[in-house]
Amino acid sequence: MPEISEVKLTSEFITNANKKRYITDVKYLKTNKLKLIEDINVIGKKISAKSRGKELKLFFDKHPVVISLGMTGCFKNFEKRGYKNKHWKHGHIRFRMSDNTWFCWSDVRRFGKSISTEWNPNRGPDIFDDQENFRRNILDNINHRDFSKPAHTAIMSQRWFNGMGNYLRAEILGKWNKNPFQPLKNIINEKFLDHLISQIHDTYRLGGGELYSWKNENKTHKDKQFDQWMQFYGKTSKMKDVNGRTFWYAKKWKT
């Protein structure tokens, strides 16, 4: 968490929030892990962003930095210094903007980090922006050994399913109503990929999963639509997968 839709929504918030302003000053706390930003002279530059799966690319005018949001990384607006606000306290980068407000990178658990100036080539195509290549990358490689792994394990591979995370795999596999412990290659076809893409688009349309600490900054309030959309995550039988992560599934598939 956050997963593909939450990263995309975060990138849109960053871009929309900063269309009419630029950076006039910046403070980097010693705790900052987005170190590549510190190599850029950001003063006078505008901030925008794009997403690709779980990666987010920040732009300072034309200077890019690819970052991971980790588990709690986010960007927050402050009209004034928010000393009693946890996101100000954990605001590891504080940009002073031309409208006299602050735009901060906050990361409570500090797992977020800067990665590179370009996208990770080992991650698959983005489902939103490159759907055709996303499908081809999977169907052309269906005999790869990765797809012989159990579906609930294989679907988490970022090489094939860039942006996939825990709640998405529970809902995608659960709603497909096939045994998630069989090899993924047994259930993958065009219809399954249609279903997978449709579920991900649903999460974006519903404003993302405000689970744990992630919040959709574009919303004025939290509604119940996303919670109603979730039928498996946190609600059904569960187990630990080979990577120690909890997988929720329908009780009838219990191994």
Phi and psi restraints in degrees (value plus and minus 20) as a CYANA .aco file:
   2 PRO   PHI     -97.4   -57.4
   2 PRO   PSI     137.8   177.8
   3 GLU   PHI    -128.5   -88.5
   3 GLU   PSI    -186.1  -146.1
   4 ILE   PHI     -74.4   -34.4
   4 ILE   PSI     -65.6   -25.6
   5 SER   PHI     -89.7   -49.7
   5 SER   PSI     -57.6   -17.6
   6 GLU   PHI     -86.9   -46.9
   6 GLU   PSI     -56.3   -16.3
   7 VAL   PHI     -88.6   -48.6
   7 VAL   PSI     -60.8   -20.8
   8 LYS   PHI     -83.2   -43.2
   8 LYS   PSI     -64.4   -24.4
   9 LEU   PHI     -83.7   -43.7
   9 LEU   PSI     -57.2   -17.2
  10 THR   PHI     -84.0   -44.0
  10 THR   PSI     -62.1   -22.1
  11 SER   PHI     -83.4   -43.4
  11 SER   PSI     -58.2   -18.2
  12 GLU   PHI     -89.0   -49.0
  12 GLU   PSI     -57.6   -17.6
  13 PHE   PHI     -82.5   -42.5
  13 PHE   PSI     -65.5   -25.5
  14 ILE   PHI     -78.3   -38.3
  14 ILE   PSI     -67.1   -27.1
  15 THR   PHI     -85.6   -45.6
  15 THR   PSI     -68.1   -28.1
  16 ASN   PHI     -87.5   -47.5
  16 ASN   PSI     -55.7   -15.7
  17 ALA   PHI     -90.0   -50.0
  17 ALA   PSI     -40.7    -0.7
  18 ASN   PHI    -138.5   -98.5
  18 ASN   PSI      -3.4    36.6
  19 LYS   PHI     -81.6   -41.6
  19 LYS   PSI     -56.2   -16.2
  20 LYS   PHI    -131.4   -91.4
  20 LYS   PSI      -0.3    39.7
  21 ARG   PHI    -166.2  -126.2
  21 ARG   PSI     145.7   185.7
  22 TYR   PHI    -159.3  -119.3
  22 TYR   PSI     149.5   189.5
  23 ILE   PHI    -102.2   -62.2
  23 ILE   PSI     110.2   150.2
  24 THR   PHI    -129.7   -89.7
  24 THR   PSI     -39.7     0.3
  25 ASP   PHI    -181.4  -141.4
  25 ASP   PSI     143.5   183.5
  26 VAL   PHI    -171.9  -131.9
  26 VAL   PSI     125.0   165.0
  27 LYS   PHI    -147.8  -107.8
  27 LYS   PSI     105.8   145.8
  28 TYR   PHI    -124.7   -84.7
  28 TYR   PSI     102.3   142.3
  29 LEU   PHI     -97.3   -57.3
  29 LEU   PSI     137.9   177.9
  30 LYS   PHI     -81.8   -41.8
  30 LYS   PSI     -41.7    -1.7
  31 THR   PHI    -102.2   -62.2
  31 THR   PSI     -24.4    15.6
  32 ASN   PHI     -82.6   -42.6
  32 ASN   PSI     109.0   149.0
  33 LYS   PHI    -128.7   -88.7
  33 LYS   PSI     -18.9    21.1
  34 LEU   PHI    -109.0   -69.0
  34 LEU   PSI      41.5    81.5
  35 LYS   PHI     -82.9   -42.9
  35 LYS   PSI     -51.4   -11.4
  36 LEU   PHI     -84.2   -44.2
  36 LEU   PSI     -44.6    -4.6
  37 ILE   PHI     -87.6   -47.6
  37 ILE   PSI     -52.6   -12.6
  38 GLU   PHI     -86.3   -46.3
  38 GLU   PSI     -36.6     3.4
  39 ASP   PHI    -102.6   -62.6
  39 ASP   PSI     -26.3    13.7
  40 ILE   PHI    -124.8   -84.8
  40 ILE   PSI     118.3   158.3
  41 ASN   PHI    -100.7   -60.7
  41 ASN   PSI      75.7   115.7
  42 VAL   PHI    -105.0   -65.0
  42 VAL   PSI     -32.2     7.8
  43 ILE   PHI     -81.6   -41.6
  43 ILE   PSI     108.9   148.9
  44 GLY   PHI      67.8   107.8
  44 GLY   PSI     -23.1    16.9
  45 LYS   PHI    -119.3   -79.3
  45 LYS   PSI     133.4   173.4
  46 LYS   PHI    -111.5   -71.5
  46 LYS   PSI     133.0   173.0
  47 ILE   PHI    -128.6   -88.6
  47 ILE   PSI     113.7   153.7
  48 SER   PHI    -164.6  -124.6
  48 SER   PSI     157.5   197.5
  49 ALA   PHI    -177.4  -137.4
  49 ALA   PSI     136.3   176.3
  50 LYS   PHI    -154.7  -114.7
  50 LYS   PSI     139.7   179.7
  51 SER   PHI    -143.5  -103.5
  51 SER   PSI     135.5   175.5
  52 ARG   PHI    -169.3  -129.3
  52 ARG   PSI      82.3   122.3
  53 GLY   PHI      42.4    82.4
  53 GLY   PSI    -144.2  -104.2
  54 LYS   PHI    -112.5   -72.5
  54 LYS   PSI     -19.6    20.4
  55 GLU   PHI    -117.5   -77.5
  55 GLU   PSI     128.6   168.6
  56 LEU   PHI    -146.4  -106.4
  56 LEU   PSI     109.6   149.6
  57 LYS   PHI    -126.1   -86.1
  57 LYS   PSI      95.6   135.6
  58 LEU   PHI    -106.3   -66.3
  58 LEU   PSI     124.1   164.1
  59 PHE   PHI    -142.3  -102.3
  59 PHE   PSI     110.0   150.0
  60 PHE   PHI    -129.9   -89.9
  60 PHE   PSI      72.4   112.4
  61 ASP   PHI      36.7    76.7
  61 ASP   PSI    -130.9   -90.9
  62 LYS   PHI    -123.1   -83.1
  62 LYS   PSI     -14.3    25.7
  63 HIS   PHI    -112.9   -72.9
  63 HIS   PSI      93.2   133.2
  64 PRO   PHI    -114.8   -74.8
  64 PRO   PSI     129.0   169.0
  65 VAL   PHI    -162.0  -122.0
  65 VAL   PSI     101.8   141.8
  66 VAL   PHI    -109.4   -69.4
  66 VAL   PSI     110.5   150.5
  67 ILE   PHI    -148.8  -108.8
  67 ILE   PSI     140.1   180.1
  68 SER   PHI    -126.8   -86.8
  68 SER   PSI     116.4   156.4
  69 LEU   PHI     -98.8   -58.8
  69 LEU   PSI     -30.1     9.9
  70 GLY   PHI      43.9    83.9
  70 GLY   PSI    -157.5  -117.5
  71 MET   PHI    -121.2   -81.2
  71 MET   PSI     -46.7    -6.7
  72 THR   PHI    -152.4  -112.4
  72 THR   PSI     -12.3    27.7
  73 GLY   PHI     -88.5   -48.5
  73 GLY   PSI     117.6   157.6
  74 CYS   PHI    -181.9  -141.9
  74 CYS   PSI     150.5   190.5
  75 PHE   PHI    -139.2   -99.2
  75 PHE   PSI     118.6   158.6
  76 LYS   PHI    -153.5  -113.5
  76 LYS   PSI     123.7   163.7
  77 ASN   PHI    -113.7   -73.7
  77 ASN   PSI     119.9   159.9
  78 PHE   PHI    -153.2  -113.2
  78 PHE   PSI     107.8   147.8
  79 GLU   PHI     -92.9   -52.9
  79 GLU   PSI     -48.9    -8.9
  80 LYS   PHI    -168.6  -128.6
  80 LYS   PSI     149.1   189.1
  81 ARG   PHI     -77.4   -37.4
  81 ARG   PSI     103.8   143.8
  82 GLY   PHI    -121.0   -81.0
  82 GLY   PSI      50.8    90.8
  83 TYR   PHI     -78.6   -38.6
  83 TYR   PSI     -49.0    -9.0
  84 LYS   PHI    -113.3   -73.3
  84 LYS   PSI     -17.7    22.3
  85 ASN   PHI    -116.9   -76.9
  85 ASN   PSI     111.6   151.6
  86 LYS   PHI     -82.9   -42.9
  86 LYS   PSI     -50.4   -10.4
  87 HIS   PHI     -94.4   -54.4
  87 HIS   PSI     -46.2    -6.2
  88 TRP   PHI     -93.1   -53.1
  88 TRP   PSI     -63.1   -23.1
  89 LYS   PHI     -77.9   -37.9
  89 LYS   PSI     -60.7   -20.7
  90 HIS   PHI    -119.4   -79.4
  90 HIS   PSI       1.8    41.8
  91 GLY   PHI     -99.2   -59.2
  91 GLY   PSI      67.9   107.9
  92 HIS   PHI     -92.0   -52.0
  92 HIS   PSI     -41.8    -1.8
  93 ILE   PHI    -149.3  -109.3
  93 ILE   PSI     110.9   150.9
  94 ARG   PHI    -144.2  -104.2
  94 ARG   PSI      86.5   126.5
  95 PHE   PHI    -110.3   -70.3
  95 PHE   PSI     105.7   145.7
  96 ARG   PHI    -107.4   -67.4
  96 ARG   PSI     104.7   144.7
  97 MET   PHI    -122.3   -82.3
  97 MET   PSI     144.9   184.9
  98 SER   PHI     -88.5   -48.5
  98 SER   PSI     -32.8     7.2
  99 ASP   PHI    -116.7   -76.7
  99 ASP   PSI      -3.3    36.7
 100 ASN   PHI      47.1    87.1
 100 ASN   PSI       4.6    44.6
 101 THR   PHI    -130.4   -90.4
 101 THR   PSI     155.9   195.9
 102 TRP   PHI    -135.9   -95.9
 102 TRP   PSI     120.2   160.2
 103 PHE   PHI    -142.7  -102.7
 103 PHE   PSI      95.9   135.9
 104 CYS   PHI    -138.3   -98.3
 104 CYS   PSI     123.3   163.3
 105 TRP   PHI    -109.8   -69.8
 105 TRP   PSI      95.8   135.8
 106 SER   PHI    -135.6   -95.6
 106 SER   PSI     119.0   159.0
 107 ASP   PHI    -172.6  -132.6
 107 ASP   PSI      74.8   114.8
 108 VAL   PHI     -81.8   -41.8
 108 VAL   PSI     -64.6   -24.6
 109 ARG   PHI    -111.2   -71.2
 109 ARG   PSI     -28.9    11.1
 110 ARG   PHI      44.1    84.1
 110 ARG   PSI      14.5    54.5
 111 PHE   PHI    -112.6   -72.6
 111 PHE   PSI     -36.5     3.5
 112 GLY   PHI     -88.2   -48.2
 112 GLY   PSI     131.2   171.2
 113 LYS   PHI    -180.2  -140.2
 113 LYS   PSI     140.0   180.0
 114 SER   PHI    -105.0   -65.0
 114 SER   PSI     124.5   164.5
 115 ILE   PHI    -134.0   -94.0
 115 ILE   PSI     -69.3   -29.3
 116 SER   PHI    -186.7  -146.7
 116 SER   PSI    -191.0  -151.0
 117 THR   PHI    -123.9   -83.9
 117 THR   PSI     -25.5    14.5
 118 GLU   PHI    -152.3  -112.3
 118 GLU   PSI     141.7   181.7
 119 TRP   PHI     -80.1   -40.1
 119 TRP   PSI     131.0   171.0
 120 ASN   PHI     -89.8   -49.8
 120 ASN   PSI      97.1   137.1
 121 PRO   PHI     -88.7   -48.7
 121 PRO   PSI     -33.5     6.5
 122 ASN   PHI    -108.9   -68.9
 122 ASN   PSI     -19.8    20.2
 123 ARG   PHI    -117.4   -77.4
 123 ARG   PSI     126.1   166.1
 124 GLY   PHI     -91.4   -51.4
 124 GLY   PSI     152.4   192.4
 125 PRO   PHI     -81.0   -41.0
 125 PRO   PSI     133.5   173.5
 126 ASP   PHI     -97.5   -57.5
 126 ASP   PSI     114.3   154.3
 127 ILE   PHI     -87.1   -47.1
 127 ILE   PSI     -53.9   -13.9
 128 PHE   PHI     -97.0   -57.0
 128 PHE   PSI     -66.7   -26.7
 129 ASP   PHI    -117.7   -77.7
 129 ASP   PSI     -32.9     7.1
 130 ASP   PHI    -165.5  -125.5
 130 ASP   PSI      32.9    72.9
 131 GLN   PHI     -82.8   -42.8
 131 GLN   PSI     -58.5   -18.5
 132 GLU   PHI     -81.7   -41.7
 132 GLU   PSI     -66.4   -26.4
 133 ASN   PHI     -91.6   -51.6
 133 ASN   PSI     -48.9    -8.9
 134 PHE   PHI     -79.9   -39.9
 134 PHE   PSI     -67.4   -27.4
 135 ARG   PHI     -84.2   -44.2
 135 ARG   PSI     -67.2   -27.2
 136 ARG   PHI     -82.6   -42.6
 136 ARG   PSI     -59.8   -19.8
 137 ASN   PHI     -78.5   -38.5
 137 ASN   PSI     -53.6   -13.6
 138 ILE   PHI    -103.7   -63.7
 138 ILE   PSI     -72.5   -32.5
 139 LEU   PHI     -87.0   -47.0
 139 LEU   PSI     -52.9   -12.9
 140 ASP   PHI     -94.8   -54.8
 140 ASP   PSI     -35.8     4.2
 141 ASN   PHI    -139.7   -99.7
 141 ASN   PSI       3.0    43.0
 142 ILE   PHI     -80.5   -40.5
 142 ILE   PSI     -42.0    -2.0
 143 ASN   PHI    -109.9   -69.9
 143 ASN   PSI     -16.1    23.9
 144 HIS   PHI     -83.5   -43.5
 144 HIS   PSI     125.6   165.6
 145 ARG   PHI     -77.9   -37.9
 145 ARG   PSI     -45.7    -5.7
 146 ASP   PHI     -78.6   -38.6
 146 ASP   PSI     -54.9   -14.9
 147 PHE   PHI    -100.8   -60.8
 147 PHE   PSI     -23.9    16.1
 148 SER   PHI    -107.9   -67.9
 148 SER   PSI     -27.2    12.8
 149 LYS   PHI     -96.0   -56.0
 149 LYS   PSI     139.7   179.7
 150 PRO   PHI     -73.6   -33.6
 150 PRO   PSI     123.0   163.0
 151 ALA   PHI     -74.5   -34.5
 151 ALA   PSI     -61.7   -21.7
 152 HIS   PHI     -89.1   -49.1
 152 HIS   PSI     -38.9     1.1
 153 THR   PHI    -111.2   -71.2
 153 THR   PSI     -68.6   -28.6
 154 ALA   PHI     -83.9   -43.9
 154 ALA   PSI     -53.2   -13.2
 155 ILE   PHI     -90.9   -50.9
 155 ILE   PSI     -31.7     8.3
 156 MET   PHI    -107.4   -67.4
 156 MET   PSI     -24.0    16.0
 157 SER   PHI     -88.9   -48.9
 157 SER   PSI     102.4   142.4
 158 GLN   PHI     -93.4   -53.4
 158 GLN   PSI     -35.2     4.8
 159 ARG   PHI     -85.7   -45.7
 159 ARG   PSI     -53.8   -13.8
 160 TRP   PHI    -129.7   -89.7
 160 TRP   PSI     -53.8   -13.8
 161 PHE   PHI    -145.4  -105.4
 161 PHE   PSI      49.8    89.8
 162 ASN   PHI     -82.8   -42.8
 162 ASN   PSI     100.2   140.2
 163 GLY   PHI      83.7   123.7
 163 GLY   PSI     -27.0    13.0
 164 MET   PHI     -89.1   -49.1
 164 MET   PSI     121.8   161.8
 165 GLY   PHI    -164.1  -124.1
 165 GLY   PSI    -190.7  -150.7
 166 ASN   PHI     -85.0   -45.0
 166 ASN   PSI     -66.8   -26.8
 167 TYR   PHI     -91.6   -51.6
 167 TYR   PSI     -53.3   -13.3
 168 LEU   PHI     -86.1   -46.1
 168 LEU   PSI     -64.1   -24.1
 169 ARG   PHI     -84.0   -44.0
 169 ARG   PSI     -56.6   -16.6
 170 ALA   PHI     -82.9   -42.9
 170 ALA   PSI     -64.6   -24.6
 171 GLU   PHI     -95.0   -55.0
 171 GLU   PSI     -61.2   -21.2
 172 ILE   PHI     -84.7   -44.7
 172 ILE   PSI     -69.8   -29.8
 173 LEU   PHI     -92.0   -52.0
 173 LEU   PSI     -59.1   -19.1
 174 GLY   PHI     -83.5   -43.5
 174 GLY   PSI     -64.9   -24.9
 175 LYS   PHI     -94.9   -54.9
 175 LYS   PSI     -38.8     1.2
 176 TRP   PHI     -95.3   -55.3
 176 TRP   PSI     -41.7    -1.7
 177 ASN   PHI      40.4    80.4
 177 ASN   PSI      22.7    62.7
 178 LYS   PHI    -144.2  -104.2
 178 LYS   PSI     135.4   175.4
 179 ASN   PHI     -77.6   -37.6
 179 ASN   PSI      94.3   134.3
 180 PRO   PHI     -98.7   -58.7
 180 PRO   PSI     -21.5    18.5
 181 PHE   PHI    -119.1   -79.1
 181 PHE   PSI     -21.2    18.8
 182 GLN   PHI    -105.8   -65.8
 182 GLN   PSI     143.4   183.4
 183 PRO   PHI     -76.0   -36.0
 183 PRO   PSI     119.3   159.3
 184 LEU   PHI     -80.2   -40.2
 184 LEU   PSI     -54.2   -14.2
 185 LYS   PHI     -81.2   -41.2
 185 LYS   PSI     -42.4    -2.4
 186 ASN   PHI     -92.4   -52.4
 186 ASN   PSI     -42.3    -2.3
 187 ILE   PHI    -133.7   -93.7
 187 ILE   PSI     -28.9    11.1
 188 ILE   PHI     -98.5   -58.5
 188 ILE   PSI     106.6   146.6
 189 ASN   PHI    -176.9  -136.9
 189 ASN   PSI    -196.7  -156.7
 190 GLU   PHI     -80.7   -40.7
 190 GLU   PSI     -59.7   -19.7
 191 LYS   PHI     -85.7   -45.7
 191 LYS   PSI     -58.3   -18.3
 192 PHE   PHI     -84.2   -44.2
 192 PHE   PSI     -61.6   -21.6
 193 LEU   PHI     -86.5   -46.5
 193 LEU   PSI     -55.8   -15.8
 194 ASP   PHI     -78.4   -38.4
 194 ASP   PSI     -66.3   -26.3
 195 HIS   PHI     -81.5   -41.5
 195 HIS   PSI     -67.4   -27.4
 196 LEU   PHI     -79.2   -39.2
 196 LEU   PSI     -68.2   -28.2
 197 ILE   PHI     -83.6   -43.6
 197 ILE   PSI     -60.3   -20.3
 198 SER   PHI     -82.4   -42.4
 198 SER   PSI     -61.6   -21.6
 199 GLN   PHI     -84.4   -44.4
 199 GLN   PSI     -60.1   -20.1
 200 ILE   PHI     -87.4   -47.4
 200 ILE   PSI     -60.3   -20.3
 201 HIS   PHI     -84.1   -44.1
 201 HIS   PSI     -53.7   -13.7
 202 ASP   PHI     -80.4   -40.4
 202 ASP   PSI     -63.6   -23.6
 203 THR   PHI     -84.5   -44.5
 203 THR   PSI     -55.3   -15.3
 204 TYR   PHI     -89.3   -49.3
 204 TYR   PSI     -66.1   -26.1
 205 ARG   PHI     -80.7   -40.7
 205 ARG   PSI     -54.4   -14.4
 206 LEU   PHI    -105.2   -65.2
 206 LEU   PSI     -17.7    22.3
 207 GLY   PHI      69.3   109.3
 207 GLY   PSI      -4.4    35.6
 208 GLY   PHI      61.4   101.4
 208 GLY   PSI     146.6   186.6
 209 GLY   PHI    -111.4   -71.4
 209 GLY   PSI      89.2   129.2
 210 GLU   PHI    -103.0   -63.0
 210 GLU   PSI      47.7    87.7
 211 LEU   PHI    -121.1   -81.1
 211 LEU   PSI     124.2   164.2
 212 TYR   PHI      37.3    77.3
 212 TYR   PSI    -134.2   -94.2
 213 SER   PHI    -127.5   -87.5
 213 SER   PSI     -28.5    11.5
 214 TRP   PHI     -93.4   -53.4
 214 TRP   PSI     118.3   158.3
 215 LYS   PHI    -154.6  -114.6
 215 LYS   PSI     117.5   157.5
 216 ASN   PHI     -98.1   -58.1
 216 ASN   PSI      87.3   127.3
 217 GLU   PHI     -91.3   -51.3
 217 GLU   PSI     -31.1     8.9
 218 ASN   PHI    -103.4   -63.4
 218 ASN   PSI     -33.6     6.4
 219 LYS   PHI    -112.1   -72.1
 219 LYS   PSI     129.5   169.5
 220 THR   PHI    -114.4   -74.4
 220 THR   PSI     -35.7     4.3
 221 HIS   PHI    -178.3  -138.3
 221 HIS   PSI     142.4   182.4
 222 LYS   PHI    -111.9   -71.9
 222 LYS   PSI     109.7   149.7
 223 ASP   PHI    -128.1   -88.1
 223 ASP   PSI     158.2   198.2
 224 LYS   PHI    -119.6   -79.6
 224 LYS   PSI     -19.1    20.9
 225 GLN   PHI     -81.7   -41.7
 225 GLN   PSI     -62.4   -22.4
 226 PHE   PHI     -86.0   -46.0
 226 PHE   PSI     -62.5   -22.5
 227 ASP   PHI     -80.9   -40.9
 227 ASP   PSI     -55.9   -15.9
 228 GLN   PHI     -92.3   -52.3
 228 GLN   PSI     -52.1   -12.1
 229 TRP   PHI     -86.9   -46.9
 229 TRP   PSI     -55.0   -15.0
 230 MET   PHI     -94.8   -54.8
 230 MET   PSI     101.7   141.7
 231 GLN   PHI    -135.1   -95.1
 231 GLN   PSI     -36.1     3.9
 232 PHE   PHI    -141.4  -101.4
 232 PHE   PSI     -66.2   -26.2
 233 TYR   PHI     -79.7   -39.7
 233 TYR   PSI      99.3   139.3
 234 GLY   PHI      55.3    95.3
 234 GLY   PSI     -13.3    26.7
 235 LYS   PHI    -146.6  -106.6
 235 LYS   PSI     -32.9     7.1
 236 THR   PHI    -143.7  -103.7
 236 THR   PSI    -183.7  -143.7
 237 SER   PHI     -82.5   -42.5
 237 SER   PSI     132.9   172.9
 238 LYS   PHI    -162.9  -122.9
 238 LYS   PSI     140.4   180.4
 239 MET   PHI    -174.9  -134.9
 239 MET   PSI     145.4   185.4
 240 LYS   PHI    -113.8   -73.8
 240 LYS   PSI     110.5   150.5
 241 ASP   PHI    -102.2   -62.2
 241 ASP   PSI    -196.2  -156.2
 242 VAL   PHI     -85.2   -45.2
 242 VAL   PSI     -38.5     1.5
 243 ASN   PHI    -118.8   -78.8
 243 ASN   PSI     -13.0    27.0
 244 GLY   PHI      62.3   102.3
 244 GLY   PSI      -9.1    30.9
 245 ARG   PHI    -117.6   -77.6
 245 ARG   PSI     127.2   167.2
 246 THR   PHI     -99.1   -59.1
 246 THR   PSI     110.8   150.8
 247 PHE   PHI    -137.6   -97.6
 247 PHE   PSI     105.0   145.0
 248 TRP   PHI    -118.4   -78.4
 248 TRP   PSI     117.3   157.3
 249 TYR   PHI    -172.5  -132.5
 249 TYR   PSI     145.7   185.7
 250 ALA   PHI     -88.1   -48.1
 250 ALA   PSI     118.7   158.7
 251 LYS   PHI     -77.2   -37.2
 251 LYS   PSI     -51.8   -11.8
 252 LYS   PHI     -85.8   -45.8
 252 LYS   PSI     -36.1     3.9
 253 TRP   PHI    -116.2   -76.2
 253 TRP   PSI      -8.8    31.2
 254 LYS   PHI     -76.0   -36.0
 254 LYS   PSI     109.7   149.7
